[in-house]
Amino acid sequence: MSTDTGRPETTSTPAMRPAQVLQAISGLMAAMFVVLVSSTVVATPMPRIMSDLGGTNTEYTWVLVAAFLSMTVTTPIWGKLADIFNRKMLLQLALVVFTLATVAAGFASQIGGPSHEGAAQWLIGWRFVQAIGTGGLMALGQVVIADIISPRERGKYMGIMGAVMAVGQIGGPLLGGVIADSWGWEWCFFVCVPIAVIAFVMIQSTLHVSNIRRKMKIDYLGAGLIVSGISILLVWISLGGKTPEAGGFAWDSTQSIVLVALGALLTIGAVVNEFLVEEPIIPVRLFAQRTFALASVASIAVGVTMFGTTVFLSQYLQFARGLTPTDSGLATIPMVIGSMVGSIVVGQLISRTGMWKPYVIGGAVALTAGLALMSTIHYDTSIWFVWLNMLLLGLGSGVLMQNLVLVTQNSLPATQLGAGSGAVTFFRSLGGTVGVSVLGSVLGTQVGDKIKAGLSELMAKLDPALNLPTVLVENPDCADSVERLGSGAVPAIDQLCEPVRMVVESSYGDSIAFLFLLVVPLAIVSLICAIFLPNKPLSRKTAAQQIEEELGAELSALEPAEKGGAGFRELVETGQITLPETDGRRRGSRYGE
């Protein structure tokens, strides 16, 4: 028996059982997996790819910059769109964009005929488009999970998502080496298409999210200013301090000054615009909220650690330890294990206890300790000690990466969930992009100086009888190694004679350790942010339920004056209130429609 009170009702989305939740996010996990594998599978064969396409050093640099650039600048835009349009549709759109761009990039070897003229530019262009889809999937994945899982239960499922991401990160480079050697590097782009198709179908059939929207305006000017301003600054950071042969320019060059001035002007304009518009892309006013501000700052440090340590650990293992690309991928397993433990185990503990702050602080401590210990390594440091430090790095980043988003979502109004989540993900990506670029520039300078000093010291020791460098007298094959290093390129480590090889390994080992030391202050900042995060209890309501409650409150407020009148109908017709499609007619009929 039901009673018609004549007032609008809001029906809360019923709580889902764990099996239903896993089924609902299975397609999302498959999509995240294919994105990470597709993004990392080309890392191992990329030198061979650019060599086959006849790419220059400048084009090789842009292949790397393109992916970071478009992913970073589009992330907050995807997040804001999630507050306006159907999130499931946007998720599928991002997956389609990513997949089509990945396939198109794989046809680079067919461009330009035998000489492959223009093939490298083709690859760079589609890498730009590919990373647009990556940014969408990264931002929307967090929002969709928030739609169907309450913050109290979200930790364990985000932990599972983190584990899937870790497997994708470690499996990609290993898979890339095998595919490139067996089938050809083109298949590194094509291999993920079947998984992407399966993910699309799974999302369509298993993911069901509420489509309750408010009437909102898209800030086109803000989006343009953000994309252009941040893009120019990222290009400046990525290419500044590099030689013209590598596509770069000196920091004090006219080109550098023009780029930084224009980028700063556009970025300042974006910030001013975001303060003035009604519906900003990045809600600058949210920085007045302590949780959002602290989580955003901490995310920058996490981004530098996540992206930077992955890139430079690979170089340490290959250039300082002499491992092959495949072996270096296997050697990062301790970091992956740490990340999985931090994501899954801590996620389960947070969901069971409702306590999150001790784990977030503990993750920041582990991250800081891991970076500090990694700053002490050398080329001959015990590999067990390196693995222990990598385990700490993985543990810290695994805990912080997922739970900083969780804490932020728990503090945001449901109607700003997409924009807020996208902003936090944006700052993490921004930190990673800037961190890799700056640290890479520092590494290039450090390694060059150390190799030059090491070789000078090696050649300074003369044989008294022949008046020749002792190293060449005792190791005649070192002449070729010295000549190769003098060309400005580092050859394969296993092709160097032992004395010269030791110089190179020592230079890379000490230089990369210095990079970890530079990141320690950022990790300390993330620890301070974690300590001062407000310890707000995790809500047991999903975002969809919160939005339905807000909708119900708006309608109930109209009842005394507008019951059955034109006021309510006007709000519905103008889109200021959008009723759920399943029962919109039934509710409307109660008001004479």
C-alpha positions in Angstrom: 0.0 0.0 0.0 1.4 3.4 -1.0 0.4 6.9 0.1 0.5 9.7 -2.4 1.5 12.7 -0.4 1.6 14.9 -3.5 5.3 15.8 -2.9 8.3 14.8 -5.0 10.1 11.7 -4.0 13.7 10.7 -4.5 14.6 7.1 -4.6 18.0 6.2 -3.3 20.1 3.9 -5.3 20.1 0.6 -3.5 23.4 -0.7 -2.0 25.2 -3.2 -4.2 26.6 -6.4 -3.0 30.4 -6.9 -3.5 29.9 -9.4 -6.3 27.6 -6.8 -8.1 30.2 -4.1 -7.6 33.0 -6.2 -9.0 30.8 -7.0 -12.0 29.9 -3.4 -12.5 33.5 -2.2 -12.5 34.9 -5.2 -14.4 34.7 -3.3 -17.7 36.3 -0.3 -16.1 39.2 -2.4 -14.8 39.7 -3.9 -18.3 39.7 -0.4 -19.8 42.3 0.8 -17.3 44.4 -2.3 -18.0 44.4 -1.8 -21.7 45.4 1.9 -21.4 48.3 1.2 -19.2 49.5 -1.8 -21.2 49.2 0.2 -24.5 51.0 3.1 -23.0 53.9 1.1 -21.6 54.2 -1.7 -24.2 56.0 0.6 -26.6 58.5 1.8 -24.0 61.0 -1.0 -24.7 61.0 -1.0 -28.5 60.7 2.8 -28.9 64.4 3.3 -29.8 64.0 0.6 -32.6 60.7 2.2 -33.7 62.3 5.7 -34.2 65.3 4.1 -35.9 63.1 2.2 -38.4 61.1 5.4 -39.1 64.2 7.5 -39.6 63.2 9.8 -36.7 65.5 12.5 -35.4 66.4 13.2 -31.8 63.9 16.1 -31.9 61.1 13.8 -33.0 62.1 11.2 -30.4 61.8 13.8 -27.7 58.4 14.8 -29.0 57.1 11.3 -29.0 57.7 11.3 -25.2 56.5 14.9 -24.6 53.3 14.4 -26.7 51.9 11.7 -24.4 52.5 13.6 -21.2 51.3 16.9 -22.6 47.9 16.0 -23.9 47.1 13.7 -21.0 47.9 16.4 -18.5 46.0 19.3 -20.0 42.8 17.3 -20.9 42.4 15.6 -17.6 40.6 18.4 -15.8 38.4 19.0 -18.8 37.2 15.4 -18.8 36.5 15.7 -15.1 34.4 18.7 -15.6 32.5 17.1 -18.5 31.7 14.3 -16.1 29.6 16.7 -14.1 27.6 17.7 -17.2 27.2 14.6 -19.4 26.5 11.0 -19.0 29.7 9.5 -17.4 29.3 6.1 -18.9 29.1 7.6 -22.4 32.2 9.7 -21.7 34.1 6.7 -20.5 33.3 4.8 -23.6 34.1 7.8 -25.8 37.5 8.1 -24.1 38.2 4.4 -24.7 37.2 4.7 -28.4 39.5 7.7 -28.9 42.4 5.9 -27.2 41.9 2.7 -29.2 41.5 4.4 -32.6 44.5 6.6 -32.0 46.6 3.6 -30.9 45.7 1.6 -34.1 46.4 4.6 -36.3 49.9 5.0 -34.6 50.6 1.4 -35.4 50.3 2.2 -39.1 53.3 4.6 -38.9 55.5 2.0 -40.7 53.2 2.3 -43.7 53.6 6.1 -44.1 56.0 7.6 -46.5 57.0 4.6 -48.5 60.4 3.0 -48.2 62.0 6.2 -46.8 59.2 6.6 -44.2 59.1 10.3 -44.8 56.6 11.9 -42.4 56.1 8.7 -40.5 57.6 10.0 -37.3 55.3 13.0 -37.4 52.4 10.7 -38.0 53.4 8.8 -34.8 53.7 11.9 -32.8 50.3 13.3 -33.9 48.5 10.1 -33.0 50.4 9.9 -29.6 48.8 13.3 -28.9 45.3 12.0 -29.6 46.0 8.7 -27.8 46.9 10.5 -24.6 43.6 12.5 -24.8 41.8 9.2 -24.3 44.3 8.3 -21.6 43.5 11.5 -19.7 39.7 10.8 -20.0 40.0 7.2 -18.7 42.2 8.2 -15.8 39.9 11.0 -14.7 36.5 9.3 -15.4 37.5 6.0 -13.8 37.7 7.6 -10.4 34.4 9.4 -10.8 32.5 6.4 -12.0 33.7 4.3 -9.0 32.5 7.1 -6.8 29.1 6.9 -8.5 28.4 3.4 -7.4 30.6 2.9 -4.3 30.5 4.8 -1.1 33.7 6.3 0.3 33.6 3.8 3.2 33.6 0.9 0.8 35.6 2.5 -2.0 39.0 1.8 -0.5 39.1 -1.9 -1.2 37.8 -1.6 -4.8 40.2 1.3 -5.6 42.9 -1.0 -4.2 41.9 -3.7 -6.7 42.0 -1.1 -9.4 45.5 -0.1 -8.2 46.6 -3.7 -8.4 45.3 -3.9 -12.0 47.2 -0.8 -12.9 50.4 -2.2 -11.3 50.2 -5.4 -13.4 49.7 -3.3 -16.5 52.7 -1.2 -15.7 55.0 -4.1 -15.2 53.5 -6.3 -17.9 53.7 -3.7 -20.7 57.4 -3.3 -21.1 58.0 -7.0 -20.8 55.3 -7.7 -23.4 56.7 -5.0 -25.7 60.1 -6.6 -25.9 58.7 -10.1 -26.7 56.2 -8.7 -29.3 58.8 -6.5 -31.0 61.3 -9.4 -31.3 58.7 -12.0 -32.4 56.1 -10.2 -34.6 57.4 -6.7 -35.2 56.9 -3.5 -33.2 53.7 -2.6 -35.1 51.9 -5.3 -33.1 52.8 -3.5 -29.9 50.1 -1.1 -31.0 47.6 -3.6 -32.3 47.8 -6.2 -29.6 45.5 -4.3 -27.2 42.6 -3.8 -29.6 40.8 -7.0 -28.7 41.0 -6.2 -25.0 39.7 -2.7 -25.7 36.7 -4.1 -27.6 36.0 -6.5 -24.8 36.3 -3.6 -22.3 33.8 -1.5 -24.3 31.3 -4.3 -24.4 31.7 -5.0 -20.7 31.2 -1.4 -19.8 28.0 -1.3 -21.9 26.6 -4.4 -20.4 27.7 -4.3 -16.7 28.1 -0.6 -15.8 25.0 1.2 -14.8 25.3 4.7 -13.4 22.6 7.3 -12.6 22.1 10.1 -15.1 20.9 12.9 -12.9 22.2 16.2 -14.1 22.0 19.9 -13.4 21.9 22.6 -16.0 25.4 23.8 -16.4 27.4 26.0 -18.7 30.6 24.8 -20.4 33.5 27.2 -19.8 35.0 27.1 -23.4 37.2 30.2 -22.7 38.6 28.6 -19.5 39.2 25.3 -21.3 41.1 27.1 -24.1 43.2 29.1 -21.7 44.1 26.1 -19.6 45.1 23.9 -22.5 47.1 26.6 -24.3 48.8 28.0 -21.2 49.7 24.7 -19.5 50.8 23.2 -22.9 53.2 26.0 -23.6 54.7 25.9 -20.1 55.1 22.1 -20.4 56.8 22.4 -23.8 59.1 25.0 -22.2 60.0 22.7 -19.3 60.3 19.6 -21.5 62.6 21.1 -24.1 64.4 23.8 -22.1 68.1 23.2 -21.4 68.4 20.6 -24.2 70.6 20.9 -27.3 69.1 21.9 -30.7 69.9 18.4 -31.9 67.5 17.1 -29.3 64.9 19.6 -30.3 65.6 21.9 -27.3 66.9 25.3 -26.6 69.0 27.1 -23.9 67.1 28.4 -20.9 68.2 32.0 -21.6 67.4 31.9 -25.3 64.9 34.2 -26.9 62.7 31.2 -27.7 62.7 30.1 -24.0 61.8 33.6 -22.8 59.0 34.0 -25.3 57.5 30.6 -24.4 57.6 31.2 -20.6 56.2 34.7 -20.9 53.3 33.6 -23.2 52.6 30.4 -21.1 52.6 32.4 -17.9 50.3 35.1 -19.3 47.8 32.5 -20.6 47.9 30.5 -17.3 47.3 33.7 -15.3 44.4 34.5 -17.6 43.0 31.0 -17.0 43.2 31.4 -13.2 41.4 34.8 -13.3 38.8 33.4 -15.6 38.2 30.4 -13.3 37.4 32.8 -10.5 34.9 34.8 -12.6 32.9 32.2 -14.4 29.9 30.4 -12.9 31.0 26.9 -13.8 34.8 26.7 -13.9 36.8 23.8 -15.4 39.0 23.7 -12.4 37.1 25.1 -9.4 39.7 27.4 -8.0 37.5 28.3 -5.1 37.8 24.7 -3.9 41.3 25.5 -2.8 39.7 27.3 0.1 38.7 23.9 1.3 41.6 22.4 3.3 41.2 18.8 2.2 41.1 19.7 -1.5 44.1 22.1 -1.3 46.3 19.7 0.8 45.4 16.6 -1.4 46.2 18.6 -4.6 49.6 19.7 -3.3 50.4 16.1 -2.1 49.3 14.7 -5.4 52.0 16.8 -7.2 54.7 15.1 -5.1 53.1 11.7 -5.7 53.1 12.4 -9.4 56.8 13.2 -9.5 57.6 10.1 -7.6 55.3 7.8 -9.6 56.4 8.9 -13.1 60.0 10.0 -12.2 61.1 6.9 -10.3 59.6 4.6 -13.0 61.6 6.4 -15.8 64.9 6.8 -13.9 64.8 3.4 -12.1 64.8 1.8 -15.5 67.8 3.8 -16.5 69.6 3.0 -13.3 69.0 -0.8 -13.8 70.1 -0.7 -17.4 73.0 1.8 -17.3 74.3 1.5 -13.8 73.6 -2.2 -13.3 74.1 -3.4 -16.9 70.7 -5.2 -17.1 68.8 -5.8 -20.3 65.5 -4.0 -20.8 63.6 -7.2 -20.1 65.7 -8.0 -17.0 65.3 -4.4 -15.7 61.5 -4.8 -16.0 61.7 -7.9 -13.9 63.9 -6.2 -11.4 61.1 -3.6 -10.7 58.8 -6.3 -9.4 59.5 -5.4 -5.7 58.1 -1.9 -6.5 55.1 -3.4 -8.1 54.5 -5.7 -5.1 54.8 -2.8 -2.8 52.2 -0.9 -4.9 49.8 -3.8 -4.9 50.1 -4.3 -1.1 49.6 -0.6 -0.6 46.6 -0.5 -2.8 44.8 -3.8 -2.0 45.7 -4.4 1.7 45.4 -0.8 2.8 42.2 -0.4 0.8 40.7 -3.4 2.6 41.7 -2.1 6.0 40.2 1.3 5.3 36.9 -0.2 4.2 36.8 -2.5 7.3 37.8 0.1 9.9 36.6 3.4 8.3 40.0 4.8 9.4 42.1 6.4 6.6 44.4 9.0 8.0 46.9 6.7 9.7 47.4 4.8 6.5 47.8 8.0 4.4 50.4 9.3 6.8 52.1 5.9 6.9 52.2 5.9 3.0 53.8 9.3 3.0 56.4 8.1 5.6 57.2 5.0 3.4 57.5 7.2 0.3 59.9 9.6 2.1 62.0 6.8 3.5 62.2 5.0 0.2 63.4 8.1 -1.6 65.9 9.0 1.1 67.3 5.5 1.0 67.4 5.5 -2.8 69.5 8.6 -2.7 72.3 6.6 -1.1 72.7 3.9 -3.8 75.6 3.5 -6.2 76.3 1.3 -9.2 77.6 -1.5 -6.9 75.1 -1.2 -4.1 73.6 -4.6 -3.1 70.6 -5.3 -5.3 68.8 -6.5 -2.2 69.1 -3.1 -0.6 67.8 -1.5 -3.9 64.9 -3.9 -3.9 64.0 -3.0 -0.3 64.0 0.7 -1.2 61.9 0.0 -4.3 59.4 -1.9 -2.1 59.0 1.2 0.1 58.6 3.4 -2.9 55.9 1.2 -4.3 54.1 0.9 -0.9 54.1 4.6 -0.4 52.9 5.5 -3.9 50.3 2.7 -3.8 48.7 4.0 -0.6 48.8 7.7 -1.6 47.8 7.5 -5.2 44.4 6.0 -4.6 43.5 7.3 -1.2 44.3 11.0 -1.9 41.5 10.8 -4.5 39.3 8.9 -2.0 39.7 11.6 0.7 39.1 14.4 -1.8 35.9 12.8 -3.1 34.7 12.2 0.4 34.9 16.0 1.1 33.4 17.3 -2.1 29.7 18.0 -2.9 28.4 15.3 -5.3 27.7 17.9 -8.0 31.5 18.8 -8.0 32.8 15.3 -7.9 34.0 15.2 -11.5 35.7 18.5 -11.5 37.3 17.9 -8.1 38.5 14.4 -9.0 39.8 15.6 -12.3 41.7 18.4 -10.7 43.5 16.1 -8.3 44.4 13.8 -11.1 45.5 16.8 -13.1 47.9 17.9 -10.4 49.3 14.4 -10.2 49.9 14.2 -13.9 51.3 17.7 -13.9 53.7 16.8 -11.2 54.8 13.8 -13.1 55.3 15.7 -16.4 57.2 18.5 -14.9 59.2 16.1 -12.7 60.3 13.9 -15.5 61.3 16.9 -17.6 63.2 18.7 -15.0 64.9 15.6 -13.5 65.7 14.4 -17.0 67.5 17.7 -17.7 69.4 17.4 -14.4 70.3 13.8 -15.1 71.7 14.7 -18.6 73.9 17.4 -17.2 75.1 15.3 -14.2 75.9 12.2 -16.3 77.7 14.1 -18.9 79.9 15.9 -16.4 80.7 12.7 -14.4 81.5 10.7 -17.5 83.8 13.4 -18.7 85.5 13.7 -15.4 85.8 9.9 -15.0 87.4 9.5 -18.4 89.8 12.4 -17.8 90.9 10.7 -14.6 91.2 7.4 -16.4 93.3 8.7 -19.3 95.5 10.8 -17.0 97.3 7.8 -15.6 100.2 7.2 -18.1 102.3 4.2 -18.7 105.9 5.3 -17.9 107.5 3.2 -20.7 105.1 4.1 -23.5 103.9 7.4 -22.3 100.4 6.3 -23.2 97.3 6.1 -20.9 97.7 3.0 -18.8 94.1 1.9 -19.5 94.8 1.7 -23.3 98.0 -0.2 -22.8 96.4 -2.8 -20.5 93.1 -2.8 -22.4 93.6 -2.0 -26.1 89.9 -2.5 -26.8 89.1 0.5 -24.6 90.1 2.8 -27.5 86.9 2.0 -29.3 84.9 2.5 -26.1 86.4 5.9 -25.4 85.8 7.0 -29.0 82.1 5.9 -28.8 81.6 7.9 -25.6 83.3 10.9 -27.2 80.6 10.9 -29.9 78.0 12.1 -27.3 76.0 8.9 -27.3 76.1 6.1 -24.7 76.4 2.7 -26.4 75.1 -0.5 -25.0 76.8 -1.1 -21.7 77.9 -4.6 -22.6 79.9 -3.2 -25.6 82.2 -1.2 -23.4 85.5 -2.4 -22.0 85.5 -3.0 -18.3 87.3 0.2 -17.1 85.2 2.5 -19.3 82.1 0.6 -18.4 82.8 1.2 -14.7 83.0 4.9 -15.3 79.6 4.9 -17.1 77.9 2.8 -14.5 79.3 4.8 -11.6 78.2 8.1 -13.4 74.7 6.9 -13.9 74.4 5.4 -10.4 75.5 8.5 -8.6 73.6 10.8 -10.8 70.3 8.9 -10.5 70.8 8.7 -6.7 71.1 12.5 -6.7 67.7 12.8 -8.5 66.1 10.8 -5.7 67.6 13.2 -3.2 66.1 16.1 -5.0 62.6 14.6 -4.7 62.9 14.0 -1.0 61.7 17.5 -0.1 58.6 17.0 -2.2 57.9 13.8 -0.3 58.3 15.6 3.0 55.7 18.2 1.7 53.3 15.3 1.0 53.9 14.0 4.5 53.1 17.4 6.0 49.9 17.6 3.8 48.9 14.2 5.0 49.3 15.1 8.7 47.1 18.2 8.3 44.3 16.6 6.3 41.0 16.9 8.2 40.1 13.5 9.6 36.6 13.5 8.2 34.8 10.2 8.5 34.1 8.3 5.3 30.5 8.6 4.1 28.5 5.4 3.5 26.5 7.1 0.6 27.5 6.8 -3.1 27.7 9.9 -5.2 24.5 8.9 -7.0 22.6 8.7 -3.7 23.9 12.1 -2.6 22.8 13.7 -5.8 19.4 12.1 -5.5 19.1 13.5 -1.9 20.1 17.0 -3.2 17.5 16.7 -5.9 14.9 15.7 -3.3 15.8 18.6 -1.1 15.4 21.1 -4.0 12.0 19.7 -4.9 10.8 19.6 -1.3 11.7 23.2 -0.9 9.4 24.1 -3.7 6.3 22.3 -2.3 4.7 25.0 -0.1 4.5 27.6 -2.9 4.8 25.6 -6.0 2.9 22.4 -5.4 1.1 21.6 -8.7 2.0 25.0 -10.0 4.1 26.4 -12.9 7.2 27.1 -10.9 8.2 23.5 -10.6 7.3 22.8 -14.3 9.5 25.7 -15.3 12.5 24.4 -13.5 12.1 21.0 -15.1 11.5 22.4 -18.6 14.5 24.8 -18.4 16.7 22.0 -17.3 17.6 23.5 -13.9 16.3 20.2 -12.4 16.5 17.0 -14.4 14.4 14.2 -13.0 15.6 10.6 -13.3 14.3 9.1 -16.6 12.9 6.0 -15.0 10.2 7.8 -13.1 10.2 11.3 -14.5 6.7 11.0 -16.0 5.3 9.5 -12.9 6.6 12.4 -10.8 5.6 15.0 -13.4 2.0 13.7 -13.5 1.6 14.5 -9.8 2.1 18.2 -10.7 -0.5 18.3 -13.4 1.8 17.4 -16.4 
